[in-house]
């Protein structure tokens, strides 16, 4: 049995300033430490150094997209959970997440309660590969 998670860190990666701020606020309201990056470039090094519990990852970003960054993170085999976070409908996002082999997806469109439940599930599963 894993020890309880203390001071979980959630990294939000999104190139849109408004989406980034909204996600940061949502993460903090859930009681987690939120870190933010407005570009995927250089983010893999940050993740390797700090190993956040969860990465909320936007799919569509310039230069280096979320799918490419997810592959980089997956190759490093870190315990960090990769969770897609996009404006796409939840069902579509779930299908993309399964195809990419990442931990899951949370649409930017979900309400506060569902966001909190889904994020809590991923934080609790930190260290797992699913």
Backbone torsions as a table, in degrees:
resi	resn	phi	psi	omega
1	UNK	NA	134.1	-179.8
2	UNK	-77.3	145.2	175.4
3	UNK	-67.1	158.8	179.0
4	UNK	-60.3	145.7	-179.9
5	UNK	-74.1	126.8	177.3
6	UNK	-110.6	133.2	178.6
7	UNK	48.1	58.1	-179.0
8	UNK	-60.0	140.7	179.2
9	UNK	-109.1	128.6	176.0
10	UNK	-118.2	121.3	177.5
11	UNK	-95.6	126.7	176.6
12	UNK	-105.3	125.6	179.2
13	UNK	-119.9	113.5	-177.9
14	UNK	-157.8	135.7	-179.0
15	UNK	-83.4	-12.3	179.9
16	UNK	-90.6	119.6	-174.1
17	UNK	-59.9	-40.6	-179.0
18	UNK	-68.0	-46.2	179.0
19	UNK	-61.6	-38.9	179.6
20	UNK	-62.3	-45.3	-179.5
21	UNK	-67.8	-42.5	178.8
22	UNK	-61.3	-45.7	179.7
23	UNK	-64.4	-41.7	178.6
24	UNK	-58.5	-46.6	-179.8
25	UNK	-63.3	-40.7	179.3
26	UNK	-63.0	-44.9	179.9
27	UNK	-60.8	-45.9	-179.4
28	UNK	-65.3	-36.5	177.0
29	UNK	-64.4	-25.3	176.9
30	UNK	-79.4	-6.6	176.9
31	UNK	94.1	11.3	-179.3
32	UNK	-102.8	159.0	174.3
33	UNK	-80.2	123.6	-179.3
34	UNK	-102.7	131.3	170.8
35	UNK	-118.2	149.2	-177.0
36	UNK	-131.6	148.4	174.0
37	UNK	-138.3	132.6	-178.0
38	UNK	-97.3	11.8	175.8
39	UNK	-151.4	149.8	176.3
40	UNK	-78.8	-22.7	-178.0
41	UNK	-66.0	125.4	-179.0
42	UNK	84.8	-9.3	-176.5
43	UNK	-69.6	-33.7	-179.8
44	UNK	-61.6	-37.0	177.6
45	UNK	-66.4	-40.4	177.4
46	UNK	-60.2	-45.0	-178.8
47	UNK	-64.6	-42.4	177.9
48	UNK	-60.1	-38.8	-177.7
49	UNK	-74.7	-45.2	-171.2
50	UNK	-102.3	-17.3	178.5
51	UNK	42.9	67.9	177.7
52	UNK	-63.4	159.3	178.7
53	UNK	-66.6	-44.1	-176.7
54	UNK	-137.0	142.2	169.6
55	UNK	-114.0	115.3	172.2
56	UNK	-87.4	112.4	-166.4
57	UNK	-119.0	118.7	173.7
58	UNK	-70.3	145.8	-178.6
59	UNK	-82.0	-42.0	-170.7
60	UNK	-105.4	104.0	177.9
61	UNK	-137.7	151.0	-179.5
62	UNK	-71.1	155.6	175.2
63	UNK	71.7	-59.5	179.1
64	UNK	-133.3	110.3	-175.9
65	UNK	-80.4	171.3	-179.3
66	UNK	-62.1	-37.4	179.9
67	UNK	-64.0	-41.6	179.3
68	UNK	-66.4	-43.2	178.4
69	UNK	-63.6	-39.8	178.4
70	UNK	-59.3	-43.0	178.6
71	UNK	-62.0	-39.8	178.4
72	UNK	-62.3	-45.6	-179.4
73	UNK	-64.5	-42.6	-179.5
74	UNK	-61.9	-39.5	179.9
75	UNK	-63.4	-28.9	-179.8
76	UNK	-75.4	-12.9	178.7
77	UNK	52.0	47.8	177.1
78	UNK	-86.3	160.8	177.7
79	UNK	-75.5	-6.5	-179.3
80	UNK	-58.4	133.8	177.5
81	UNK	-87.9	126.1	177.4
82	UNK	-96.2	121.1	-178.6
83	UNK	-125.4	118.6	178.5
84	UNK	-67.9	141.9	-177.9
85	UNK	-139.8	100.9	-171.6
86	UNK	-142.2	165.0	177.4
87	UNK	-79.9	-0.7	178.0
88	UNK	-67.4	156.4	176.3
89	UNK	-58.9	147.9	-175.4
90	UNK	-55.6	-43.7	-177.9
91	UNK	-60.7	-45.4	179.2
92	UNK	-64.6	-41.9	179.5
93	UNK	-64.3	-39.1	176.6
94	UNK	-60.7	-41.8	179.5
95	UNK	-64.6	-42.4	178.9
96	UNK	-63.5	-43.6	-179.6
97	UNK	-60.9	-44.2	178.3
98	UNK	-61.9	-44.6	-179.1
99	UNK	-63.4	-33.7	-179.6
100	UNK	-82.9	-16.0	-178.8
101	UNK	75.4	28.5	177.5
102	UNK	-95.9	171.6	-172.7
103	UNK	-64.4	-31.7	-178.4
104	UNK	167.9	-162.5	-176.5
105	UNK	-151.9	145.4	173.2
106	UNK	-133.5	114.2	179.1
107	UNK	-66.4	145.2	176.0
108	UNK	-65.5	-15.3	-175.5
109	UNK	-87.7	-8.6	-176.9
110	UNK	-71.9	154.8	178.1
111	UNK	-72.1	171.5	-176.3
112	UNK	-59.3	-45.7	-177.1
113	UNK	-63.0	-46.0	-179.6
114	UNK	-66.8	-40.6	177.0
115	UNK	-57.8	-48.2	-177.9
116	UNK	-62.3	-43.6	179.4
117	UNK	-64.1	-45.5	-178.4
118	UNK	-66.1	-43.2	179.9
119	UNK	-64.8	-42.0	178.8
120	UNK	-59.9	-38.8	178.5
121	UNK	-62.5	-41.6	-179.6
122	UNK	-72.0	-38.9	177.3
123	UNK	-63.0	-42.9	-179.0
124	UNK	-64.6	-28.0	-178.0
125	UNK	-92.0	7.7	-179.9
126	UNK	-49.2	132.9	-179.9
127	UNK	99.5	-18.7	177.0
128	UNK	-82.4	160.4	-177.3
129	UNK	-93.9	-14.5	-176.2
130	UNK	-77.7	NA	NA
